Amino acid sequence: MKTKSLYTAIVIMVVVNFVMYFIVPLPTGVLVLYDDVWKTVAIALAAIFLLKAGHYVVGLEQKSLQLFASGFGCWTIGQIFWTKFHILHPEGSVPFPYISDIGFFAFHIFVLFGLFILLKHYLPFISTKQWLSTVIFFIILIGIAFPLVLLPSIRSVELTPLGKFLSFIYPLLDIVIIALLLPVIGLTAGGRIGQSWVIIVIGFALLTVADAIFSYLEMTGYSASFLAGSKFGFLWTLAGLIVMAGAIKFIEAHSK
């Protein structure tokens, strides 16, 4: 596999998207569709290369990569339905909940289980101190998110019961995922796993942080379509391309 060409392609895609999001003054309707399409492409590429990376290892590490790929694949499907809505209803705001949420929810579940399996594989190398740091970090994040997102979602009178559940569970799952990324970073710092995992983890973190911020902004009154079509959408595209780069580096390291 010509990894140098792939890295070059990733850099080009990042630069092009930065220019289109922050420099070129696209009309709102065009930016919404541009945002939808590129998020779909970036997340789909991440799914493809995560799946390919799984072919170079066996056991629990392979299963974790396959679960990550499945999660990104589900997100891609959800994003396709989201894009379809904007094509059919250019002036409309995507309802919540929507069929896309099946894919978005599945993404969180697959990634969460992928992290569990990955950490199980490296469990002997994770110290008590690292687990304690993870728990403390989780508690801090919950303390921040509870008054900002979790409690308002429960008290909302505008959301349906399903909408309340999703508004509560999305940021909660984001927090769990972000907290569980700490031990993975610790394993990399200790030389237990390859540096490619750091790149993948950065992509995961960026994606989940963007998702959590999205949940907060939506709870404060911004519409989903406004947020999806804003410059803020660049974070998801960037996250997908970073995960793709990490998966390529993983393949490169395990194919020598």
C-alpha positions as CSV (number, residue, x, y, z in Angstrom):
1,M,0.0,0.0,0.0
2,K,1.4,3.4,-1.0
3,T,1.1,5.1,2.4
4,K,3.0,8.2,1.3
5,S,0.4,8.9,-1.3
6,L,-2.4,8.3,1.2
7,Y,-0.9,10.7,3.7
8,T,-0.6,13.3,1.0
9,A,-4.2,12.9,0.1
10,I,-5.2,13.3,3.7
11,V,-3.2,16.6,4.0
12,I,-4.8,17.8,0.7
13,M,-8.3,17.0,2.0
14,V,-7.7,18.8,5.3
15,V,-6.3,21.9,3.6
16,V,-9.1,22.0,1.0
17,N,-11.8,21.6,3.7
18,F,-10.2,24.3,5.9
19,V,-10.3,26.7,3.0
20,M,-13.9,25.8,2.1
21,Y,-15.1,26.1,5.7
22,F,-13.2,29.2,6.9
23,I,-12.1,31.2,3.8
24,V,-14.5,30.7,0.9
25,P,-17.8,32.4,1.7
26,L,-20.2,29.7,0.7
27,P,-24.0,30.4,0.9
28,T,-25.6,28.7,3.9
29,G,-27.5,26.1,1.8
30,V,-24.4,25.2,-0.1
31,L,-22.3,25.0,3.1
32,V,-24.9,22.7,4.7
33,L,-24.7,20.2,1.8
34,Y,-20.9,20.5,1.6
35,D,-20.6,19.8,5.3
36,D,-22.9,16.8,5.0
37,V,-21.1,15.3,2.1
38,W,-17.6,15.8,3.5
39,K,-18.5,14.4,6.9
40,T,-19.9,11.4,5.2
41,V,-16.8,10.9,3.1
42,A,-14.3,11.4,6.0
43,I,-16.2,9.1,8.4
44,A,-16.6,6.5,5.7
45,L,-12.8,6.6,4.9
46,A,-12.1,6.1,8.6
47,A,-14.4,3.0,8.6
48,I,-12.7,1.5,5.5
49,F,-9.2,1.9,6.8
50,L,-10.0,0.8,10.3
51,L,-11.5,-2.4,8.8
52,K,-8.4,-2.9,6.7
53,A,-6.2,-2.4,9.7
54,G,-7.9,-5.2,11.4
55,H,-6.6,-7.6,8.8
56,Y,-3.1,-7.1,10.0
57,V,-3.6,-8.3,13.6
58,V,-5.5,-11.2,15.3
59,G,-7.4,-11.8,18.5
60,L,-8.8,-9.0,20.7
61,E,-7.0,-6.2,19.0
62,Q,-8.5,-7.3,15.6
63,K,-12.0,-7.4,17.2
64,S,-11.6,-3.9,18.6
65,L,-10.6,-2.5,15.2
66,Q,-13.5,-4.3,13.6
67,L,-15.9,-2.8,16.2
68,F,-14.5,0.6,15.6
69,A,-14.9,0.2,11.9
70,S,-18.5,-1.0,12.4
71,G,-19.2,2.1,14.5
72,F,-17.8,4.5,11.9
73,G,-19.8,2.6,9.3
74,C,-23.0,3.1,11.3
75,W,-22.2,6.8,11.6
76,T,-21.8,7.0,7.9
77,I,-25.2,5.4,7.2
78,G,-26.8,7.8,9.7
79,Q,-25.0,10.7,8.0
80,I,-26.3,9.6,4.6
81,F,-29.9,9.8,5.9
82,W,-29.1,13.2,7.4
83,T,-27.8,14.4,4.0
84,K,-30.8,13.0,2.2
85,F,-33.1,15.1,4.5
86,H,-31.2,18.3,3.6
87,I,-31.3,17.5,-0.1
88,L,-35.1,16.9,0.0
89,H,-35.8,19.8,2.5
90,P,-33.2,22.5,1.8
91,E,-34.8,25.0,4.2
92,G,-35.9,22.5,6.8
93,S,-34.3,21.5,10.1
94,V,-33.6,17.8,10.7
95,P,-36.1,16.6,13.3
96,F,-35.0,15.0,16.5
97,P,-35.1,12.1,17.0
98,Y,-34.5,11.1,13.3
99,I,-33.7,7.8,11.6
100,S,-30.1,9.0,11.5
101,D,-30.0,8.6,15.2
102,I,-30.0,4.8,14.8
103,G,-26.6,5.0,13.1
104,F,-25.3,7.7,15.5
105,F,-26.4,5.7,18.6
106,A,-24.9,2.5,17.1
107,F,-21.6,4.3,16.6
108,H,-21.3,5.0,20.3
109,I,-22.1,1.5,21.2
110,F,-19.6,-0.1,18.8
111,V,-16.8,2.3,19.7
112,L,-17.5,1.7,23.4
113,F,-17.3,-2.1,23.1
114,G,-14.3,-1.7,20.9
115,L,-12.5,0.2,23.7
116,F,-13.6,-2.3,26.3
117,I,-12.1,-5.2,24.2
118,L,-8.9,-3.2,23.5
119,L,-8.4,-2.4,27.1
120,K,-9.1,-6.0,28.1
121,H,-6.4,-7.1,25.7
122,Y,-3.9,-4.8,27.4
123,L,-5.3,-5.1,30.9
124,P,-2.1,-6.5,32.5
125,F,-0.2,-3.4,31.4
126,I,-2.7,-0.8,32.8
127,S,-1.7,0.3,36.3
128,T,-4.1,1.0,39.2
129,K,-2.9,4.7,39.0
130,Q,-4.1,4.9,35.4
131,W,-7.5,3.4,36.2
132,L,-7.8,5.9,39.1
133,S,-7.0,8.8,36.8
134,T,-9.6,7.5,34.4
135,V,-12.3,7.4,37.2
136,I,-11.4,10.9,38.4
137,F,-11.4,12.3,34.9
138,F,-14.8,10.6,34.3
139,I,-16.2,12.1,37.5
140,I,-15.0,15.6,36.6
141,L,-16.5,15.4,33.1
142,I,-19.8,14.2,34.6
143,G,-19.7,17.1,37.1
144,I,-19.3,19.5,34.1
145,A,-21.9,17.9,31.8
146,F,-24.6,17.3,34.4
147,P,-25.8,20.9,34.8
148,L,-25.0,21.9,31.2
149,V,-26.5,19.0,29.2
150,L,-27.7,16.0,31.2
151,L,-30.1,17.8,33.6
152,P,-31.6,20.1,31.0
153,S,-32.3,17.1,28.7
154,I,-34.2,15.4,31.6
155,R,-36.2,18.6,32.4
156,S,-36.9,19.5,28.8
157,V,-40.7,19.9,28.1
158,E,-40.2,20.2,24.3
159,L,-38.5,16.8,23.7
160,T,-40.3,13.5,23.3
161,P,-39.4,10.7,25.7
162,L,-37.1,9.2,23.1
163,G,-35.6,12.6,22.5
164,K,-35.0,13.0,26.2
165,F,-33.3,9.6,26.3
166,L,-31.0,10.4,23.4
167,S,-30.2,13.9,24.6
168,F,-29.1,12.3,27.9
169,I,-27.4,9.2,26.6
170,Y,-25.4,10.8,23.8
171,P,-23.3,13.1,26.0
172,L,-23.1,10.4,28.7
173,L,-21.6,7.9,26.2
174,D,-19.3,10.6,24.8
175,I,-18.0,11.1,28.3
176,V,-17.4,7.4,28.9
177,I,-15.6,7.1,25.6
178,I,-13.4,10.1,26.3
179,A,-12.5,8.8,29.8
180,L,-11.6,5.4,28.4
181,L,-9.2,7.0,26.0
182,L,-6.9,7.9,28.8
183,P,-5.6,4.4,29.5
184,V,-5.0,3.9,25.8
185,I,-2.9,7.1,25.8
186,G,-1.1,5.7,28.9
187,L,-0.3,2.5,27.1
188,T,1.2,4.4,24.2
189,A,3.3,6.6,26.4
190,G,4.6,3.5,28.1
191,G,5.5,1.9,24.8
192,R,3.0,-0.9,25.2
193,I,1.2,-0.2,22.0
194,G,2.1,1.6,18.8
195,Q,2.0,5.3,18.2
196,S,-0.7,4.8,15.6
197,W,-3.1,4.3,18.4
198,V,-2.4,7.9,19.6
199,I,-3.5,9.2,16.2
200,I,-6.6,7.1,16.2
201,V,-7.4,8.2,19.8
202,I,-7.0,11.9,18.9
203,G,-9.5,11.4,16.1
204,F,-11.9,9.6,18.5
205,A,-11.5,12.3,21.1
206,L,-12.1,15.1,18.6
207,L,-15.2,13.4,17.3
208,T,-16.7,12.8,20.7
209,V,-15.8,16.3,21.9
210,A,-17.5,17.8,18.8
211,D,-20.5,15.6,19.5
212,A,-20.7,16.6,23.1
213,I,-20.4,20.3,22.2
214,F,-23.1,19.8,19.5
215,S,-25.4,18.3,22.2
216,Y,-24.8,21.3,24.5
217,L,-25.4,23.9,21.8
218,E,-28.5,22.1,20.7
219,M,-29.8,22.2,24.2
220,T,-29.2,25.9,24.4
221,G,-31.4,26.6,21.4
222,Y,-29.4,26.2,18.3
223,S,-31.0,24.0,15.6
224,A,-29.4,20.8,14.4
225,S,-29.3,22.1,10.8
226,F,-27.7,25.4,11.8
227,L,-24.9,23.6,13.7
228,A,-24.4,21.0,11.0
229,G,-24.0,23.7,8.4
230,S,-21.7,25.9,10.3
231,K,-17.9,26.0,10.4
232,F,-18.2,23.9,13.5
233,G,-18.9,20.9,11.2
234,F,-15.2,20.9,10.2
235,L,-14.4,19.1,13.4
236,W,-16.2,15.9,12.3
237,T,-14.5,15.9,8.9
238,L,-11.1,16.5,10.5
239,A,-11.7,13.8,13.1
240,G,-12.6,11.2,10.4
241,L,-9.4,12.1,8.4
242,I,-7.3,11.8,11.6
243,V,-8.6,8.4,12.4
244,M,-8.0,7.4,8.7
245,A,-4.4,8.6,9.1
246,G,-4.0,6.6,12.3
247,A,-5.4,3.5,10.7
248,I,-2.9,3.9,7.8
249,K,0.0,4.2,10.2
250,F,-1.2,1.1,12.0
251,I,-1.2,-0.8,8.7
252,E,2.2,0.6,7.8
253,A,3.6,-0.5,11.2
254,H,2.2,-4.1,11.0
255,S,3.0,-4.8,7.3
256,K,6.8,-4.5,7.6
